[in-house]
């Protein structure tokens, strides 16, 4: 089992920035694809950004140029730097660690609210 603990969410004004962190309970970042997902009220969960074991990055179009995913293997931590935040970025953000269907772990989520 792997536990993922997110932190860094909160209330921010439009145009502001936040950095989310996801700490893994074991050293898995060099074996698992790590990702950030989000779910807004009344909407399905969507993939925001992923980073593969080889370092390949992928982003949903709506956050390209504003969000950056990164990882620190030594700290077993994945980050999501979010800049130029918009009200439509408001959601619960979840961290995910994926190796296979059997080894697919989620954090508890952290709320991000973008509002003036």
N, C-alpha and C positions, 0 to 999 in steps of 0.2 A: 504493500500500500504506500501511496504517496500523499502527503498532505500539502495543500497549497494555501497560503495565507496572503490575501491581497491587502493592500493599504494604500493610502494616499488620496482617496476620494474626498469629495466635499462640494461646497458651493462656491462657484466662481462666476464672475461677470463675463458677458460676451467679450471675446477678444483676449481673455486671460489664458493662463496656462496651469496645468497640473501635471504631476508625475506620479503614475501608479507604479507600485512595486508588487511583485509576487515572489514570495519566498517559499522554496520547496524544502520538504523535510529531509530529503536525501539528495545525493549528487546525481542528478538525472539529466542535467541540461545538455550533456554531450551525447545523450542517447535518445531523447525525446524531442519531437517538434513542440515548441512552446507557442502558445497563442493567447491573444486577448479577444474576447467576444463581448457583445453588449446586448442588452434587452431593454427596450423602452416599453412603457406601459401600453398594453394592447397590441404589441408587435412581437414578431418572432425574434428569437435570438439570432444575431448575425455575427459573422466573423469580421473582426476589425483588422487584425494584423497577426502574422505568424513569422516565426524565425525557425528555420530548420537546423538540424544538427550540423549541416555544412555551412550555415550562415546565410542561406538564401532568405530574402525578405519578401513578404507579400502584404499588400494593403488593399482594403476595400477602396473603391474609387473616391468615395466621399471624404476620406481622411488623408489621401495622398498629398504630400507637401505640408501637412500640418502635424501629423503624428509620426513618431519614430519608436520602433520596437528595438530593444537591445537586451543583452544578457551579460551577466557576470558569473562565469562558471565557478570561480573561486568562492563566491558568496551564495551560490545556488539560487540566484535571484534574476528574474526577468523584469524589465521596466517597460513602461509605455509613457513616453513624453508626449504630452498633448498641448499643442500651441494653437493660437487663434481659435479658441473654442467657440462653438455656436450653440444656440439653444437646442438645435436638433441633435447635438451630441449628448444631451441628457439621457441617462440610462443607468442601469446597473451593469457594471463591468466585471466580467468573470475571467479568471486566468484558467488556462487549460494546458495539460501536459498529455501529449498523444504519442503512443508507441504502436499500439494496435487496438483492435476493438476490445480486447481483454484488458489492456493497460491504457485506459483513457480516464484521466482524473481532472476534477474541477475544484476550484476554490469556492468560497461561500459568497463571493461577490462584494463589490464596493460601489456605493452610490456616487454618481457624478451628476451634479445639477448645475446647469449653465443658465443663469437668469440675472436680470438687472433688478 
